[in-house]
Amino acid sequence: MQRWVIGVDLGGTQIRALRTDLSGKKAARAEQLTLAQQGPQAVLSRILETVREVTAGISQEEILGLGIGAPGPIDSAGVVHDPPNLPGWKGVSLVDELAGPLGLPIYAGNDANLGALAEHRFGAGIGVDHLVYLTVGTGIGGGVISHGRMLTGWRGFAAELGHQTLDPDGPLCGCGQPGHLEAFASGPAIAREARKALEQGRSSTIPEHADGAVTAKSVAAAAMAGDALAIELLRQAGYYLGLGLANLIHTLEPQRILIGGGVSLAGELLLEPARQTVDQRLMSPVYRGVEILAAALGPDVGLMGAAALVMQEGGSPR
Ligand SMILES: [Zn+2]
């Protein structure tokens, strides 16, 4: 019998669903807007609609299970704890809400944790059982694979890698605390520094690459075209990223670190300064040589991770 796995990514903007076979090969996908301001019940019914789209024509017993990734905080039981981009989701259990209507085993996790699982199973982390994954975009999230398993912590809240304090007097993070890694190296942080430099009169081609407001994307485009200020801004973000990575290397001793998310599209302009900083900040040469590479899976990483969670928890051998 053909066996399928369903992966769902519940984002603040979009709900996306995917059906794959057990090797991760995509067979169907669907997406629609989350319209999060309409509240949990409306969003849950849209999740069910997207799942029904990707399971049309498939019999129930062919489906091994459904995995769903959601923005943290979400606990190991699949209860969502009021994430900023999903208003009204206080204590809503994705597992309970979806298991009844779908009649499937449901597995839920933090979207960035699932990104690590996806890269481990299908992407740039294949064969590496001690892996750190960071997604650098609007925020900075992360996931840790230790001994081949996702590190979840006691209740499932582990691996908020973007919320480590690098400077107690630093700029405010998206979470409200000062000086977290996310406040220095996320897309909005890079854009903030760019606007500040431009307001101070620095000459740069960044505005020419901006479609309206200056964003990290316009900084990256200008940097790739050789703009000195843009290169400096990415170097600075890479420096802070490297400080964070050195902390993670000391704490977790991964074999490989993968950087994904929109900002990672700046490539070596971000990664090389991060590697240099790591090399300068290690407490002993024994920690040297950790591979710091770009992640492989792109925007589908959360969906693939949700599918990978079913394969891991549902007992599908790798
Ligand atoms: Zn924070």
Boltz pocket constraint, residues with backbone or C-beta under 6 A from the ligand:
constraints:
  - pocket:
      binder: B
      contacts: [[A, 162], [A, 163], [A, 173], [A, 174], [A, 175], [A, 176], [A, 177], [A, 180], [A, 182]]
      max_distance: 6.0
